[in-house]
Amino acid sequence: MKKSLPIQVSPPIHGYPRHGYRLSIMSLQDDYIPWFFCNYIQLFAVDLLQESKHNIRFNFYFQGPYSPPWLSIYTVPRRLIAKVYHQIVPFIRDQIDEGFYVQLMADEYFLPHTPFYEKIHHPHAIMVFGYDDDTETLETLGFNSARDYSVSRVGYSDFEAAFRWIDPEKRRSYLVTLFEYNEDGVYEFDIDAVIDQLRAYVHSENPSIHYRTLRKPVEGVFGMATYKLLRDYFTHLFVHPRLWDRRHLFTLWEHKRCMLNRLAYLEERGYLRRSDQFHQAYKEVEQKAHQIHLMMLKLRALVEVKRAWDMDRILKIITLLDDISQREERILKDVLKAL
């Protein structure tokens, strides 16, 4: 037998599995677009530079559970699955037969399509959406050896090893997540929600303080203030040269690309006047964000191949970050006035 659930290989955001996997399911239909443009507005960052990681945490911000109307989401501790299934592949097959996409942690040391294959043990989230008993392979979504978000086929035996050899000390905290597409999901575009989030983004407000009765507010910086932490991160590389995290500038570019499309959507829906040319002005912000992302990839390749550091280009990235932040702040403040 074989079965494959539908998937969108190029969702609008996919730098992190938390976003990519869900959007790869939701974006099968355009119904999700109003919800999408009411979200993915806020950014947050956490300073880890003084810790041994020499890094920062930088991502889109969501308050509480990420539960869009088009997804029914269920989580199962892997230890409970082990009590019923002796192997993970039969469990995955059964879930796919019932229409569930399966996300779980797997050790990429055992997965041939990943950059960590037979090099280092690296647990990472993988989503499985299909199987083929004839070829004994699973269809997975994730990041390949070129670190591109793509579909890969993994042999049953390789996947069993990748699931089984997760560090025992970490297993208990790892959950298996099941996604079921809900074609009846509904969400109406909420311009007030967009305005509130844009204002919070521009003024670097911490939205989690409004939910302090439910959980402790998130520590870190938000919105425009994240630029300073990005700048600090690249400045840190001068003192502590190392391979930098490629996700940060990719996430920044995804955010600008998403914002650019949001402004076009607001113009199409009549919330903004085309004559104000906000979308046109923001194109330069998105293009510059794309530019520094590409610069970072070239610099990283230079380090990996020649072990050489181009400090001038790092300075160029820092300068462009300042330019992007100033342009974006000016445009979004004008957008808020217009709304």
VMD Tcl script that draws the C-alpha trace (Angstrom):
set ca {
  {0.00 0.00 0.00}
  {0.92 3.64 -0.31}
  {-0.65 6.97 0.52}
  {0.43 10.58 0.29}
  {-1.36 13.53 1.87}
  {-1.41 16.84 -0.04}
  {1.32 19.32 0.84}
  {2.48 22.79 -0.22}
  {6.24 22.62 -0.70}
  {6.70 26.40 -0.84}
  {4.72 27.96 2.02}
  {5.12 31.72 2.59}
  {7.26 31.16 5.69}
  {9.38 28.09 6.36}
  {12.61 29.14 8.09}
  {11.58 27.24 11.21}
  {9.60 23.96 11.26}
  {7.05 25.45 13.69}
  {5.89 27.75 10.91}
  {6.77 25.83 7.78}
  {5.02 22.55 8.56}
  {1.75 24.16 9.59}
  {1.74 26.56 6.67}
  {2.60 23.76 4.24}
  {-0.75 22.23 5.17}
  {-2.83 25.39 5.58}
  {-1.67 27.06 2.37}
  {-3.18 24.31 0.22}
  {-6.21 26.63 -0.05}
  {-6.34 30.43 -0.18}
  {-8.85 30.57 2.68}
  {-5.97 30.95 5.13}
  {-4.76 34.28 3.68}
  {-6.85 36.64 5.89}
  {-5.60 34.80 8.99}
  {-2.03 34.83 7.71}
  {-1.98 38.60 7.20}
  {-3.44 39.14 10.68}
  {-0.48 37.19 12.06}
  {3.27 37.03 11.40}
  {3.64 40.71 12.28}
  {5.61 40.65 15.53}
  {9.25 39.57 15.97}
  {11.09 38.74 19.17}
  {14.70 38.08 20.10}
  {16.55 36.79 23.15}
  {20.18 37.62 23.94}
  {22.30 34.49 24.41}
  {25.59 36.09 23.37}
  {27.17 35.92 26.80}
  {26.31 32.25 27.15}
  {28.34 29.45 25.63}
  {26.08 29.45 22.57}
  {27.39 32.84 21.37}
  {24.06 33.30 19.64}
  {20.67 34.95 19.85}
  {17.17 33.55 19.50}
  {15.31 35.38 16.73}
  {11.90 34.40 15.39}
  {8.32 35.40 14.71}
  {6.30 35.81 17.89}
  {3.02 34.05 18.68}
  {1.13 34.37 21.95}
  {0.00 31.04 23.33}
  {-0.78 27.89 21.30}
  {-0.36 28.08 17.53}
  {-3.79 26.73 16.53}
  {-5.08 28.13 13.21}
  {-8.71 27.38 12.26}
  {-7.65 25.01 9.47}
  {-5.68 22.65 11.68}
  {-6.73 20.24 14.37}
  {-3.59 19.59 16.41}
  {-2.97 16.68 18.77}
  {0.16 15.87 20.76}
  {1.17 12.45 22.05}
  {4.16 11.64 24.30}
  {6.41 9.23 22.44}
  {6.55 6.93 25.47}
  {2.80 6.30 25.11}
  {3.23 5.37 21.45}
  {5.96 2.90 22.44}
  {3.48 1.04 24.66}
  {1.28 0.22 21.67}
  {3.70 0.23 18.73}
  {7.10 -1.44 18.87}
  {8.24 0.60 15.86}
  {7.41 4.11 14.69}
  {6.77 3.39 10.99}
  {3.57 1.34 11.58}
  {2.29 4.17 13.80}
  {3.03 6.72 11.07}
  {1.32 4.59 8.41}
  {-1.81 4.25 10.54}
  {-1.98 8.01 11.17}
  {-1.53 8.89 7.50}
  {-4.29 6.41 6.61}
  {-6.54 8.41 8.96}
  {-5.56 11.71 7.34}
  {-3.03 12.91 9.93}
  {0.33 14.50 9.13}
  {2.96 13.40 11.66}
  {5.65 15.66 13.12}
  {8.30 14.18 15.38}
  {11.91 14.54 16.50}
  {14.42 12.42 14.60}
  {18.21 12.19 14.76}
  {19.49 13.49 11.43}
  {22.69 11.47 11.83}
  {20.68 8.57 10.34}
  {18.86 10.51 7.60}
  {20.80 10.47 4.27}
  {19.21 13.64 2.87}
  {20.31 15.89 5.76}
  {23.58 17.84 6.25}
  {24.28 15.92 9.47}
  {24.13 12.41 7.97}
  {26.81 10.20 9.55}
  {28.57 13.32 10.91}
  {27.02 14.39 14.20}
  {23.91 13.49 16.17}
  {21.38 16.25 15.61}
  {17.74 15.87 16.75}
  {15.41 17.88 14.54}
  {11.69 18.12 13.80}
  {10.61 16.19 10.69}
  {7.13 16.02 9.20}
  {5.93 12.85 7.47}
  {3.01 13.03 5.03}
  {3.25 9.87 2.97}
  {4.47 6.28 2.77}
  {5.09 3.63 0.11}
  {5.26 0.00 1.19}
  {6.55 -1.11 -2.22}
  {9.72 0.99 -1.89}
  {9.62 0.99 1.93}
  {10.03 4.74 2.07}
  {8.40 7.65 3.88}
  {7.72 11.02 2.29}
  {9.07 13.71 4.59}
  {9.19 17.49 4.66}
  {12.18 19.29 6.13}
  {15.62 20.61 5.29}
  {17.89 18.71 2.91}
  {21.70 18.57 2.73}
  {21.72 21.98 0.98}
  {19.56 23.27 3.85}
  {16.67 23.88 1.47}
  {13.11 23.30 2.63}
  {12.04 20.35 0.50}
  {10.46 16.91 0.20}
  {12.70 13.87 0.73}
  {12.18 10.12 0.75}
  {13.56 8.18 3.70}
  {13.84 4.42 4.00}
  {11.85 2.73 6.74}
  {14.97 1.34 8.42}
  {16.78 4.69 8.38}
  {13.78 6.43 9.90}
  {13.38 3.77 12.59}
  {17.02 4.36 13.59}
  {16.60 8.14 13.52}
  {13.60 7.94 15.82}
  {14.98 5.24 18.13}
  {18.42 6.74 18.78}
  {17.28 10.07 20.16}
  {19.15 10.88 23.38}
  {17.27 8.98 26.15}
  {17.55 11.99 28.47}
  {15.63 14.11 25.97}
  {13.05 11.57 24.84}
  {10.60 12.27 27.63}
  {10.28 15.92 26.62}
  {9.75 15.16 22.93}
  {6.18 14.95 21.73}
  {4.77 13.52 18.53}
  {2.39 16.02 16.93}
  {-0.49 15.10 14.63}
  {-2.03 17.63 12.24}
  {-5.41 17.17 10.59}
  {-6.50 19.60 7.88}
  {-9.88 21.19 8.55}
  {-11.32 22.43 5.27}
  {-14.22 24.10 7.11}
  {-11.95 26.55 8.95}
  {-13.10 30.17 8.82}
  {-11.38 33.45 9.72}
  {-12.45 36.98 8.80}
  {-9.78 39.58 8.27}
  {-9.48 41.86 11.32}
  {-7.96 45.23 10.50}
  {-8.02 46.32 14.16}
  {-5.88 43.32 15.09}
  {-3.40 44.27 12.36}
  {-3.24 47.88 13.58}
  {-2.68 46.78 17.19}
  {0.15 44.45 16.21}
  {1.77 46.94 13.84}
  {1.74 49.54 16.61}
  {3.26 47.04 19.06}
  {5.92 46.15 16.48}
  {6.89 49.75 15.73}
  {7.05 50.66 19.43}
  {8.82 47.42 20.45}
  {6.08 46.48 22.92}
  {6.04 43.11 24.66}
  {2.58 41.66 23.87}
  {2.97 38.82 26.36}
  {2.49 41.20 29.33}
  {-1.22 41.31 28.48}
  {-1.47 37.60 29.35}
  {0.47 37.65 32.61}
  {-2.50 36.16 34.50}
  {-2.10 33.02 32.38}
  {1.69 32.71 32.16}
  {4.89 34.56 32.91}
  {5.64 37.25 30.29}
  {8.22 36.32 27.68}
  {11.67 37.74 28.34}
  {13.42 39.37 25.42}
  {13.03 42.25 22.99}
  {10.29 42.76 20.44}
  {9.58 44.52 17.18}
  {11.97 47.23 16.03}
  {14.19 46.62 19.07}
  {15.22 43.27 17.60}
  {17.40 45.11 15.07}
  {19.78 46.16 17.82}
  {20.17 42.57 18.96}
  {20.82 41.45 15.38}
  {23.42 44.18 15.14}
  {24.98 43.04 18.44}
  {25.09 39.48 17.11}
  {27.14 40.40 14.04}
  {29.35 42.73 16.07}
  {29.96 39.77 18.40}
  {31.46 37.87 15.46}
  {34.43 40.23 15.41}
  {35.47 39.09 18.87}
  {34.29 35.48 18.59}
  {34.65 34.40 14.92}
  {32.52 31.36 14.14}
  {30.02 30.04 11.64}
  {27.02 32.24 12.26}
  {23.42 31.15 12.37}
  {22.02 31.39 8.85}
  {18.43 31.45 10.12}
  {18.49 34.98 11.52}
  {18.80 36.96 8.30}
  {16.56 34.48 6.48}
  {13.86 35.07 9.10}
  {14.38 38.81 8.74}
  {13.88 38.52 4.99}
  {10.79 36.34 5.46}
  {9.34 39.00 7.76}
  {9.92 41.78 5.21}
  {8.55 39.67 2.37}
  {5.46 38.91 4.45}
  {5.03 42.59 5.38}
  {5.38 43.61 1.73}
  {2.62 41.19 0.71}
  {0.49 42.39 3.63}
  {0.73 45.99 2.43}
  {-0.33 44.87 -1.06}
  {-3.28 43.03 0.52}
  {-4.29 46.14 2.48}
  {-4.21 48.17 -0.71}
  {-6.26 45.58 -2.60}
  {-8.86 45.54 0.18}
  {-9.09 49.33 0.27}
  {-7.59 49.85 3.73}
  {-4.69 51.79 2.20}
  {-4.70 54.07 -0.83}
  {-2.53 52.93 -3.71}
  {-1.59 56.55 -4.30}
  {0.29 56.59 -0.98}
  {2.64 53.97 -2.48}
  {3.43 52.25 0.81}
  {3.85 48.93 -0.97}
  {6.20 50.48 -3.50}
  {8.27 52.17 -0.77}
  {8.50 48.96 1.26}
  {9.85 47.02 -1.73}
  {13.25 48.56 -1.06}
  {13.16 47.32 2.54}
  {12.40 43.79 1.34}
  {15.08 43.94 -1.35}
  {17.75 45.09 1.10}
  {16.76 42.33 3.53}
  {17.15 39.82 0.70}
  {20.51 41.37 -0.17}
  {22.00 40.90 3.29}
  {20.63 37.35 3.45}
  {22.53 36.54 0.24}
  {25.63 38.31 1.57}
  {25.49 36.15 4.67}
  {25.26 32.96 2.60}
  {28.32 33.98 0.56}
  {30.27 34.83 3.69}
  {29.36 31.54 5.31}
  {30.45 29.65 2.18}
  {33.76 31.52 2.24}
  {34.36 30.47 5.83}
  {33.37 26.84 5.20}
  {35.58 26.48 2.10}
  {38.57 28.75 2.77}
  {38.29 29.33 6.53}
  {38.58 33.03 5.70}
  {36.74 35.95 7.28}
  {35.66 39.02 5.32}
  {35.23 41.59 8.07}
  {34.38 44.33 5.58}
  {31.32 42.41 4.46}
  {30.22 41.86 8.04}
  {30.45 45.62 8.54}
  {28.38 46.05 5.37}
  {25.69 43.77 6.81}
  {25.62 45.82 10.03}
  {25.33 49.07 8.04}
  {22.50 47.65 5.93}
  {20.67 46.49 9.07}
  {20.69 50.08 10.31}
  {19.44 51.31 6.95}
  {16.65 48.73 6.80}
  {15.44 49.50 10.32}
  {15.31 53.25 9.68}
  {13.42 52.84 6.40}
  {10.98 50.33 7.85}
  {10.20 52.40 10.93}
  {9.48 55.47 8.82}
  {7.20 53.60 6.40}
  {5.25 51.69 9.06}
  {4.65 54.82 11.13}
  {3.13 56.40 8.02}
  {1.06 53.25 7.42}
  {-0.33 53.45 10.96}
  {-1.31 57.08 10.42}
  {-3.06 56.14 7.18}
  {-4.95 53.27 8.81}
}
mol new
graphics top color blue
foreach p $ca { graphics top sphere $p radius 0.5 }
foreach p [lrange $ca 0 end-1] q [lrange $ca 1 end] { graphics top cylinder $p $q radius 0.2 }
display resetview
